Amino acid sequence: MAAGEVCVNGAAALHPEMQVDERADTVALSGVTVSGAPLYLMLNKPRGVVSATRDGRDRTVLDLVPPEWRRKNLFPAGRLDRDTEGFVLLTDDGAFAHRILSPKRHVPKTYEAEAEGALLPDTAERFKEGVVLWDGTRCRPAEYRELGRLPDGAVKAEVVLTEGMYHQIKRMFAACGGHVRALRRMKIGALELDPLLGAGECRLITPKELEKILF
C-alpha cells in the first residue's frame, strides 16, 4: 500500500502504530471513507438520476457524492422516482434510516407538484380523507394546499404525505382528475431542502437539523 493512501481525519496516516477511535475518527482509503462517525447528507436530486446505490443504465444518487464523502455503506434513506427532483437523505446509519422510514413513525414528507387537467373541486377534501386510488387502495390522510395557477392553467400545489407508496402522489392526482408533470420534494420532517443547493449538489446535515427530521 502506497504511503499516504490511508488518511485519518483528512491527514495521511504515516505510522502503522497510529491509534484510531473508530467511533469518532474518519478513516479513508484512496479517498473513500471506510469507517468513522455516521454520515448524513442532504442531496438535491435532479431529474434523470435514480435513488439507488448502483444502476446499469442511469446515474445514481451516489454518483453525485463528492469523493471526500463517499463510503462503502452509503445509501439513500428513502427513494424518489427517476423524474422527481429534490431532497434525498444519504446516510450510512441504518438504524437512523429505519427510524425515519418506519411506517409506525409516519415522518411527513412535503412536496411541490405541478398538475395538469381538470382536478375535482373537492380534491383537497379527498386528500384529507384519504384518496382512494383506481385499484381501490385507500391512502392515508394527506395535506393538499393549492399554491396558485401557472400561466398555462396548470395547478401548483403543496402535498404532505406520511406514507410512501409507489408513485403515490401521481396516482393520487390521477384519481382526482389530474396529471402530475413535475414533482419536487421540499422537506423531510421539518427539515427543508437548502435553497442554496443546486441540482446535483449535496452538503452535510448538522446534528440540530437531524432533530428536525424526527421532531
SVG drawing of the C-alpha trace seen along z (x, -y; Angstrom):
<svg xmlns="http://www.w3.org/2000/svg" viewBox="-66 -33 71 36">
<polyline fill="none" stroke="black" stroke-width="0.4" points="0.0,0.0 1.5,-3.4 2.4,-6.0 -0.4,-8.5 -3.1,-6.1 -4.7,-5.8 -6.0,-9.1 -7.3,-9.7 -9.5,-12.8 -8.2,-14.1 -4.5,-13.6 -2.2,-10.9 -1.5,-8.1 2.2,-7.6 2.8,-5.3 1.4,-1.8 1.1,-2.1 -1.2,-5.1 -4.2,-4.7 -7.7,-5.2 -11.1,-5.6 -13.5,-4.0 -16.4,-5.8 -15.0,-9.3 -12.2,-9.2 -12.9,-9.1 -10.6,-6.7 -10.3,-6.9 -8.6,-4.5 -7.7,-6.0 -10.1,-8.8 -13.1,-6.6 -14.2,-6.7 -14.3,-3.2 -15.1,-3.9 -15.9,-6.7 -18.8,-8.6 -22.2,-8.2 -22.6,-10.4 -25.8,-12.3 -26.0,-14.2 -28.7,-16.4 -28.8,-15.9 -30.8,-18.0 -31.6,-15.2 -32.1,-16.3 -34.3,-14.6 -32.9,-11.5 -31.0,-10.3 -32.2,-7.1 -32.4,-6.7 -30.2,-3.6 -26.7,-2.5 -26.0,-1.2 -27.7,-1.0 -26.5,0.4 -28.1,-2.4 -28.6,-5.6 -26.6,-7.8 -27.4,-7.1 -27.6,-9.5 -24.3,-8.1 -22.6,-9.1 -23.3,-12.7 -21.5,-12.5 -18.1,-14.2 -15.1,-11.8 -14.5,-13.0 -17.9,-11.8 -18.1,-8.5 -18.4,-5.5 -18.8,-1.8 -22.2,-1.6 -23.7,-4.9 -27.3,-4.6 -30.4,-6.7 -32.8,-6.7 -36.0,-6.6 -36.4,-6.9 -37.6,-9.4 -38.8,-8.5 -36.3,-9.0 -38.2,-12.1 -38.8,-13.5 -36.4,-16.2 -35.5,-17.4 -34.4,-16.3 -32.8,-12.9 -31.1,-12.0 -28.0,-9.9 -26.5,-8.1 -24.6,-5.0 -26.6,-4.9 -29.0,-2.0 -30.7,-2.5 -31.5,-6.2 -32.8,-5.3 -35.1,-2.7 -36.5,-5.2 -37.4,-7.8 -38.8,-5.2 -40.7,-3.1 -44.5,-3.1 -45.1,-3.4 -43.4,-6.8 -45.3,-8.5 -42.5,-11.0 -44.1,-13.6 -42.6,-14.4 -43.5,-17.7 -43.7,-18.1 -44.4,-20.7 -46.3,-19.4 -47.4,-20.8 -50.6,-19.1 -52.4,-19.5 -56.0,-18.5 -59.4,-19.2 -58.9,-18.5 -62.0,-17.7 -63.4,-20.6 -63.1,-18.5 -59.5,-17.4 -58.3,-19.0 -61.1,-17.1 -60.3,-13.8 -56.6,-14.2 -57.6,-15.0 -59.9,-11.9 -57.5,-9.6 -57.6,-9.3 -59.0,-6.1 -56.8,-5.0 -58.1,-3.4 -57.2,0.0 -59.2,-0.5 -56.3,-1.3 -57.1,-3.9 -54.2,-6.2 -53.5,-7.7 -54.9,-11.2 -52.7,-13.8 -52.5,-17.6 -53.2,-19.4 -52.8,-23.1 -53.1,-24.9 -50.4,-27.4 -51.7,-29.0 -52.2,-28.6 -49.4,-28.8 -49.8,-30.8 -50.9,-27.7 -53.6,-26.9 -51.7,-24.1 -52.1,-23.9 -49.2,-24.3 -49.8,-22.6 -48.1,-21.6 -48.7,-18.0 -47.7,-16.5 -47.6,-12.6 -47.0,-10.4 -46.5,-7.2 -44.6,-6.3 -46.3,-4.0 -45.1,-3.5 -45.8,-6.7 -48.2,-7.7 -48.6,-11.4 -49.0,-10.8 -51.6,-8.2 -53.5,-10.4 -53.7,-13.2 -54.8,-10.8 -57.6,-9.7 -58.7,-13.3 -58.6,-14.0 -55.1,-15.5 -51.7,-14.6 -48.5,-15.4 -46.0,-16.9 -43.4,-18.0 -42.7,-16.9 -40.2,-18.1 -39.6,-17.0 -39.1,-20.1 -39.0,-18.7 -38.3,-15.6 -40.0,-16.1 -39.5,-19.7 -36.1,-19.9 -36.3,-21.9 -34.2,-21.4 -31.4,-24.0 -32.3,-26.6 -28.6,-27.2 -28.1,-23.7 -28.0,-23.5 -29.3,-20.4 -27.0,-17.5 -25.3,-19.2 -25.1,-17.9 -23.9,-19.0 -23.6,-17.7 -26.7,-17.7 -25.9,-19.1 -27.0,-17.4 -29.6,-20.1 -31.0,-19.6 -31.3,-15.9 -33.5,-16.7 -35.9,-18.4 -36.5,-15.2 -37.7,-13.3 -39.4,-16.2"/>
</svg>
